[in-house]
Every structure is written in structure tokens, then in C-alpha cells.
Amino acid sequence: MVGEEGAFVVGWEEVLTEEELSVTLKVLCMSEEEFKEYKEQGGWESDEEENSVLSNEALSRLKTPCKKLLYDSVLLTLESYRSDLKADQDLLNNKEAYEKLSQREQQALHVRYGQKRILHQLLELVC
């Protein structure tokens, strides 16, 4: 369901791998009975809810068990970073320290900081 990389792609305004995330959340939040029915039927019939974009607004309207699962997943992802959002922001704002970084380290810092900001935004949407 998640694909080869085992990750979901989340942007500033929506989930870019919306179908995978939607199905994964639904399956992981199912009861054992619901899962048996899902397997027997070979999935769900297409409906409006499945075809909708997982925008930030839609994420904030997820059912509580799905929100909790997503929230906990985001926390685990944030824990995998060596530094937190504030540390990266401080480094970006410290011109002297920033200039001591190689160009590659600066680019990595910008990417890492952007990823963390998106993850923090996602936490706010599902809490």
C-alpha cells in the first residue's frame, strides 16, 4: 500500500500520495471484522470520499483514530532527525555559523528545515 519507499509524500497544502495514505489509514484503523470483510471483497467500491484530495482541510477532518495514528507517525519521523526545528532555525539565523557550512551542508539544512516545518504543520492539523 505504501509503495517501495515506505513513505508518504506531504506538501504544504495536501498529501501528494493521497490514495496510499488514505487506504493505509483506513486499513490500519479497521477492526478485525472490518479487515476480514475488506480482504474478502478485495477492497472497497469507489466512492466520493476515496476520490477526494487529502488537502490540509481534509486531514483536519479525519476520524480520531486516523488522526492519532498519523500524529504518532509524524512524531516518530521527527524523532529520527538529529536536531529539532528550533536548532535548524537558529542555525539558519546565525549568519556566522551558517557561512561556515559547506554549500552542500547549507542545502541539506534548508531541505531538512522545510521537511520539519511541513511535519510540524501536519501535527497541528491532526491534533
TAHU-V838790 format. One record per pair of residues at least 4 apart in sequence whose ideal C-beta (glycine too) atoms are under 7 Angstrom apart, sorted by the first residue. I is the first residue (numbers start at 1). J is the second residue. Records with the same first field share a line. If there is no record, write none. Layout:
I=J, J
This chain:
1=20, 23, 24, 27
2=6, 7, 20, 24
3=20
8=15, 17, 20, 21
9=16, 17
10=15, 16, 118, 122
11=16
12=118
13=55, 56
14=18, 53, 54, 55, 56
15=21, 54
17=21
18=22, 53, 54
19=23
20=24
21=25, 54
22=26, 50, 54
23=27
24=28
25=29, 66, 69, 70
26=30
27=35, 38
28=69
29=65, 66, 69
30=34, 35, 38
31=35
32=36
33=37
34=38
35=39
36=40
37=41
38=43
44=50
46=50, 51
48=52
52=58
53=58
54=58, 59
56=60, 125
57=61
59=125, 126
60=125, 126
62=66, 67, 126
64=68
65=69
66=70
67=71, 126
68=72
69=73
70=74, 126
71=75, 123, 126, 127
72=76
73=77
74=78, 119, 122, 123
75=79
76=80
77=119
78=116, 119
81=112, 116
83=87, 88
85=89, 116, 117, 120
86=90
87=91
88=92, 109, 112, 113, 116
89=93, 113
90=94
91=97, 98, 109
92=98, 109, 113
94=98
95=99
98=106
101=105, 106, 109
103=107
104=108
105=109
106=110
107=111
108=112
109=113
110=114
111=115
112=116
113=117
114=118
115=119
116=120
117=121
118=122
119=123
120=124
121=125
122=126
123=127
